[in-house]
Amino acid sequence: MKNKHILLIATGGTIASRHTQQGLSPQISGEELLGYIPEAKAFCRIDVISPFSLDSTNVHWKQWVILAGLIREHYEAYDGFVICHGTDTMAYTAAALSYLVQHSRKPVVITGAQRPIDLPDTDARTNLMDSVRFAADDRAHDVCIVFGGLVIAGTRAKKERTKSYDAFSSINYPPVAVIQERRIIFYIDDKGQEIQPVCFSDQINPNVFLYRVIPGSDGKLLDVLMDRYDALIIESFGVGGIPDYGDGSFREAIRKWTDAGKVVVMATQVPNEGSDMSVYEVGHAVKNAYNIPESYDMTLEAVIAKTMWILGKTRDRKAFRELFYTNVNHDLLFLPEG
Ligand code: ASP
């Protein structure tokens, strides 16, 4: 692990925030962040760039494309990348980068903190040091989040706690590794299996609407959204139940969207264990009638980012389906039969 060359990409977030009269705001530079982990010099050289400095509340597809572009631009010059990022939308950025930067033998590590790095009781120094340590490890690869001692595949992370230091969980998939007292223990050590060359994308179609069904929702509302969006993701109940309160409004809306050549994806509002629309009549009927893809075990963040990434490449529904059901960075294990 000697003499690795790491690029630190500082983008803001709590890790780099200071208290102001208006609340926490990102003000600590990338160079200052590095100053808090002098021990990293023992095993790597680190350069710093800062393409933007934002609370991640304000990070969206444009910043995802910027980050992927920077990794592409600097890919040959570095052994690994560490992105400091706010935690609130970190899982979306990690998923998006998993699609925009595929088959990377070099690690792209995203980290942040629940408390600013200049506070005495912060988690930031440990997270940053763990991230650099992981990015410098020969076994590390692809996009992941390092946070609270866990290394989580970029497509599998979810922020589940707003305040605690163990903010992120790995959903429907084990953590890739854990980091305890400077030791990295790999649960999934599969770098040797990757043979494809790294592949970058820079196209995202952000015209994706997420609709969360609640008891009593009116499917007719979806008509209003149809002109504005290219894809509709429905966060349905349980394994994939679509309500029908007697007027068939959801089925009718799904018919209209699919007839208009738009993409409809079924997801679930239950974070763990995923969807399977074939189980209940309330899902089965819709799936059979319109043959719409469903999330299965993918996280909602991954489904959203994957839909935007695929629609950046193609609007063809068959091609969409094929790519949607292709496993990228461990995002999908529960593949449909046939
Ligand atoms: N609001 C902050 C952000 O996402 C929260 C954090 O970084 O923990 O940038």
Boltz pocket constraint, residues with backbone or C-beta under 6 A from the ligand:
constraints:
  - pocket:
      binder: B
      contacts: [[A, 12], [A, 13], [A, 14], [A, 15], [A, 54], [A, 55], [A, 56], [A, 57], [A, 85], [A, 86], [A, 87], [A, 88], [A, 89], [A, 112], [A, 113], [A, 114]]
      max_distance: 6.0
